[in-house]
Amino acid sequence: MELRGKKALVTGATGFIGGRLAERLVSEEGVKVRVLVRTPGKAEWLVSSGMEVVEGDVTDLDSIRRTIEGCQIVFHCAAMMHDGQATLDEFRRVNVEGTRYVLEAAADVGVERFAHISSIAVYGISPREGTSETDPYQPCGLFYCDTKIETEEVAFPYYKERELPLVIIRPANVYGPRSSFWTVGLMMMIKSGQLELIDGGQGMSNHVYIDNLVDAILLAAQNDAAVGEAFIVSDGAKTPWKDFLGFYARMLGRDPLPVISRDAALRHLPAEIVGFWTQEGWFDIGKARTVLGYEPRIPLAEGMRLTEQWLREAGYLKPVHKS
């Protein structure tokens, strides 16, 4: 499907993934972008980039119906993620019911493509080595992970029963410029001394650089063979946490990071959290490569160089003064 000249709705555009996707849709793909935002004051940069900003919320079906009119494509990026204070019902209201409303409105107007951004979190906190799209969901008790599973269970029937041209993207841990958790959050944890390498940091980081992810989303939106399918998207690298976090530690002058044993970590952290940081599973992106023609073009070292440049410009790191 040709994207140029189409009008697309992007939910979650004030967030990390949605914002970068919206930018590239406008600047590279010639797409007219409409964004649904709860707080228009946070979207001034989107307006300056030539996007149409509509105030609304994915949990309000009426506002979604009004916003989606005239759009041929939907990129659903909005989700509740790292909110330690939110209840399961609050996660469900945004992630599950919010997605249901967007799907319903999209099916009613007959969009040409619906790209739903899910997560590798549907495979739980202890995926096996070589996890692929054929692996079953793994509920783990964490609200984000489990509601992402519920969201996909809501989405697939719209393809099967309503013939909505749905494609699901399951990103790995997304880092890069403007990443609130996997970049800024981890940096702040290292800076404050809150982050230690459990068992030497041998667990798998399973990362994807933001522009590699956007490449995959754009490929999925254009490829008719992607309809009705789900795709795992990562950088395709088996990178232990000690190497991934080592980039941030060096930026902060905190290399090497302190090390703690698994037993010691379990004395002050929940088992699920320790399990996440020590799991050695990794993800197979063979399906995305074969069906979409996806190939991660920005390797970790280059992604971290670009991330460091942004961190300095944004004031998270001291600027480098050239003599």
C-alpha positions in Angstrom: 0.0 0.0 0.0 1.3 3.4 -0.9 1.6 5.8 2.0 2.2 9.1 0.2 -0.8 11.4 0.1 -2.7 9.4 2.7 -4.0 10.8 5.9 -3.0 8.9 9.1 -4.1 9.1 12.7 -1.4 8.6 15.2 -2.3 8.0 18.8 0.2 8.5 21.5 2.1 11.1 19.4 3.3 13.1 22.4 5.1 9.9 23.5 8.4 8.5 22.4 7.4 6.0 19.7 4.4 7.8 18.4 6.2 11.1 18.2 9.1 9.8 16.2 6.8 7.8 13.9 4.7 10.9 13.3 7.8 13.0 12.5 9.0 10.5 9.9 5.5 10.0 8.3 5.5 13.8 7.6 9.1 14.4 6.7 9.9 11.2 4.7 6.7 9.5 3.6 4.5 12.5 2.5 1.7 11.5 4.9 -0.8 14.0 6.3 -0.7 13.3 10.0 -3.5 13.9 12.5 -2.6 13.3 16.2 -4.9 12.6 19.1 -3.6 14.2 22.3 -4.9 14.6 25.8 -2.9 17.8 26.5 -2.6 20.1 23.4 0.0 22.2 25.3 2.4 19.3 25.1 2.0 19.0 21.3 3.3 22.4 20.1 6.3 20.7 18.5 3.9 18.5 16.5 2.0 21.5 15.2 5.3 23.1 14.2 6.1 19.9 12.3 3.0 20.3 10.1 0.6 18.0 12.0 -3.0 18.4 12.8 -3.5 18.2 16.5 -6.9 17.1 17.9 -7.7 17.1 21.6 -9.1 13.8 22.8 -8.4 10.5 24.6 -8.4 6.9 23.6 -10.7 6.2 26.5 -13.4 8.4 25.0 -15.1 6.7 22.0 -16.9 9.8 20.8 -13.6 11.8 20.5 -12.0 8.9 18.7 -14.9 8.7 16.2 -14.6 12.4 15.5 -10.8 12.3 15.1 -10.7 9.2 12.8 -13.0 10.6 10.2 -11.2 11.1 6.9 -8.2 9.0 7.9 -7.1 6.0 5.8 -4.4 4.7 8.2 -4.2 4.3 12.0 -1.0 3.9 14.0 -2.1 3.1 17.5 0.9 3.9 19.8 -0.9 5.1 22.9 -0.5 3.0 26.0 0.1 3.1 29.7 3.5 1.7 30.4 5.8 2.5 33.4 3.3 3.7 36.0 4.1 2.1 39.3 1.1 3.8 41.0 -1.6 2.7 38.6 -4.0 -0.2 39.3 -4.8 -3.1 37.0 -8.1 -1.5 36.3 -6.4 1.7 35.2 -4.0 -0.2 32.9 -7.0 -2.1 31.4 -9.0 1.2 30.9 -6.2 2.7 28.8 -4.5 -0.3 27.2 -7.4 -2.7 26.6 -10.6 -0.6 26.5 -8.8 2.3 24.8 -7.5 0.0 22.1 -11.0 -1.5 21.7 -12.4 1.9 21.1 -9.8 2.8 18.5 -10.3 -0.5 16.7 -14.1 -0.1 16.7 -13.9 3.4 15.2 -11.4 2.3 12.6 -13.5 -0.7 11.6 -16.6 1.5 11.3 -15.0 4.0 8.9 -13.1 1.2 6.9 -9.5 2.3 7.2 -7.0 0.8 4.8 -4.5 -0.2 7.5 -4.4 -0.4 11.2 -0.9 -0.8 12.8 -1.1 -1.6 16.5 2.1 -1.2 18.5 2.2 -4.0 21.1 5.3 -5.3 22.9 7.6 -8.3 23.4 6.1 -8.1 26.9 3.4 -10.5 25.7 6.0 -13.2 26.1 6.4 -12.4 29.8 9.6 -11.7 31.7 11.3 -15.1 31.0 11.2 -15.7 27.2 13.1 -18.7 25.8 16.1 -18.3 23.7 15.0 -17.7 20.1 11.4 -16.7 21.0 9.4 -16.1 17.8 5.8 -15.2 16.9 4.8 -18.9 17.2 5.5 -18.9 20.9 2.4 -18.6 23.2 1.6 -15.6 25.4 3.1 -15.8 28.8 1.1 -13.9 31.5 3.5 -12.9 34.3 1.4 -10.8 36.8 2.9 -7.5 35.7 0.1 -5.1 34.7 1.7 -3.8 31.6 2.7 -7.2 30.3 -0.7 -8.8 31.0 -2.8 -6.0 29.6 -0.7 -6.0 26.4 -1.7 -9.7 26.0 -5.4 -8.8 26.6 -5.1 -6.0 24.0 -3.9 -8.3 21.3 -6.7 -10.7 22.2 -9.1 -7.8 21.6 -7.4 -6.8 18.4 -7.2 -10.0 16.4 -11.0 -10.6 16.2 -11.4 -7.3 14.4 -9.2 -8.7 11.6 -11.0 -12.0 11.6 -14.6 -10.9 12.1 -14.6 -7.3 10.9 -12.0 -7.7 8.2 -10.0 -4.8 9.6 -6.6 -4.8 7.9 -4.6 -5.2 11.1 -0.9 -5.6 11.6 0.7 -5.9 15.1 4.2 -4.9 15.9 5.9 -6.3 19.0 8.9 -4.0 19.8 11.8 -5.0 22.0 13.0 -2.4 24.6 13.0 0.8 22.6 15.9 3.2 23.3 17.2 6.4 21.7 16.6 10.2 21.7 13.5 11.1 23.8 13.1 7.6 25.3 11.7 8.2 28.7 12.5 4.8 30.3 15.1 2.8 28.4 17.3 5.9 27.9 16.5 8.7 30.4 15.1 6.5 33.1 18.1 4.1 33.0 20.5 7.1 33.0 18.9 8.6 36.1 19.0 5.2 37.9 22.7 4.9 37.1 23.4 8.5 38.1 21.6 8.1 41.5 23.4 4.8 42.2 20.1 2.8 42.0 21.2 0.4 39.3 23.4 -2.6 39.9 24.3 -5.4 37.5 22.7 -8.6 38.9 24.8 -11.6 38.4 27.3 -9.5 36.4 24.7 -8.2 34.0 24.7 -11.3 31.8 20.9 -11.1 31.2 19.8 -10.1 27.7 18.8 -6.5 27.1 16.7 -7.2 23.9 16.9 -3.7 22.6 15.7 -1.8 19.5 16.8 1.6 18.4 13.9 3.9 17.8 14.5 4.5 14.1 14.9 0.8 13.4 11.5 0.3 15.0 10.0 3.0 12.9 11.5 1.4 9.8 9.7 -1.8 10.6 6.4 0.0 11.4 6.5 1.8 8.0 7.3 -1.5 6.2 4.4 -3.2 7.8 2.0 -0.4 6.9 3.0 -0.6 3.3 3.2 -4.4 2.9 -0.1 -6.2 2.1 1.4 -9.5 3.2 1.7 -8.1 6.8 -2.1 -7.9 7.2 -3.4 -10.3 9.9 0.2 -10.9 11.2 2.3 -10.0 14.2 6.0 -9.2 14.1 8.7 -9.1 16.7 11.0 -6.2 16.1 14.4 -5.8 17.7 17.9 -4.9 16.7 18.6 -8.6 16.2 21.5 -8.5 18.6 22.2 -10.7 21.7 23.5 -7.9 24.0 23.9 -8.6 27.7 22.9 -5.8 30.1 26.5 -5.2 31.1 27.3 -4.1 27.5 24.0 -2.2 26.9 24.1 -0.3 30.2 27.9 0.1 29.9 27.3 2.8 27.2 25.2 4.9 29.6 27.7 4.3 32.4 30.6 5.6 30.3 28.5 8.7 29.3 28.2 9.4 33.0 31.7 8.5 34.0 30.3 5.6 36.2 32.0 2.7 34.4 32.1 0.0 35.6 28.7 -0.4 37.2 28.5 -2.1 40.6 27.7 -5.8 40.6 25.3 -7.7 43.0 24.5 -11.4 43.2 21.1 -12.7 42.4 20.5 -13.9 46.0 21.4 -10.4 47.3 19.1 -8.8 44.7 16.2 -11.0 45.8 16.5 -9.6 49.3 15.4 -6.1 48.3 13.8 -6.5 44.9 10.6 -8.5 43.8 11.4 -11.8 42.1 9.7 -10.6 38.9 12.1 -7.7 38.6 15.2 -9.8 39.3 13.9 -12.3 36.8 13.6 -9.6 34.2 17.2 -8.4 34.6 18.7 -11.9 34.6 16.7 -13.7 32.0 18.8 -14.9 29.1 16.1 -15.3 26.4 16.4 -13.5 23.1 14.1 -12.9 20.2 14.1 -14.1 16.6 13.3 -11.4 14.0 13.3 -13.8 11.1 9.7 -13.2 10.3 10.1 -9.4 10.1 13.1 -9.9 7.9 11.4 -12.4 5.5 7.9 -10.9 5.3 8.7 -7.2 5.7 12.2 -7.0 4.4 13.2 -5.4 7.7 16.9 -5.1 8.5 18.2 -3.2 11.5 20.2 -0.4 9.9 21.5 1.3 13.0 23.7 -0.9 15.2 24.0 -0.4 18.9 27.2 1.6 18.9 25.8 4.1 16.4 22.5 4.2 18.1 24.2 5.0 21.4 26.3 7.7 19.7 23.1 9.4 18.4 21.5 9.0 21.8 24.4 10.5 23.6 24.4 13.5 21.3 20.7 14.1 22.1 21.3 13.6 25.8 23.9 16.3 25.8 21.7 18.7 23.7 18.8 18.0 26.1 20.9 18.8 29.1 21.1 15.3 30.7 24.8 15.3 30.2 27.4 18.0 30.3 28.2 19.4 26.9 31.5 18.6 25.3 33.6 21.8 24.9 36.0 21.7 22.0 39.3 23.4 22.4 
